[in-house]
């Protein structure tokens, strides 16, 4: 019987937490920029974010260093 790779599972949980934190920060920044119709933008971004999560992390990386 195969052994469970706990290191891999832990890394996946950490990556998921990081992705969610980046998404939350991105939404928060968008709300600051566009206080008008934020709910429609959040729904559209959530759909777009599910398609390309790698693109999100590449866009948010330069903002973290600034």
N, C-alpha and C positions, 0 to 999 in steps of 0.2 A: 504494500500500500504506500502511496506517495505521501511524503511529509509536506505539511503546510509551510510555505515560504512567508514567514511573518515579516521579514524585512521588506519584501516586495509589497505586501499589503499595507504596511505602515507608510511606505513611500507614496503609495497611491492615495491614501487618506490625506497625507500632507499636501500633495499636489492639488487635491480637490479643495482643501481649505484655502490654499493660496489662490486658486482660480476664483473661488467665491469671494474672497476678500478683494481681489482686483476688480471683479465685477461690481461689487458694492461701492468701491471707491470711484469707479468710472461713473456709475449712476449718480452718486452724490455730486461729483464735479459737474455733470450735465445739468443737474437741478440748479446749481449755483449759476450756471451760464444762462439757462433758459427757464426762468421761474414761471412763465406763462402756461404752456401746454405740456407739462412734464409727464403726465400719465400716458399720453399717446406715444411720446418718444420712448419711454421705458418699455412699453409693449413691443414696439418695433425693434428696439435694440436687443431685447431678450430673444426674439426670433432670429435675428442676424447673428447673435453671439453663439447660438447653438450650432450654427453651421461652420464657424471658423474660430475656435478658441485659441489656436496658435497665433492668429493675426492680432487678437486682443492683447496677449501678453507682450508681443513685439511692440505694440503701440504704447503700452503703459510703462515699459521698461525705461525709456528716456525720462519720463516724468518723475520716476522715483529718484533718479540721480540729481535732479535739478533742485 
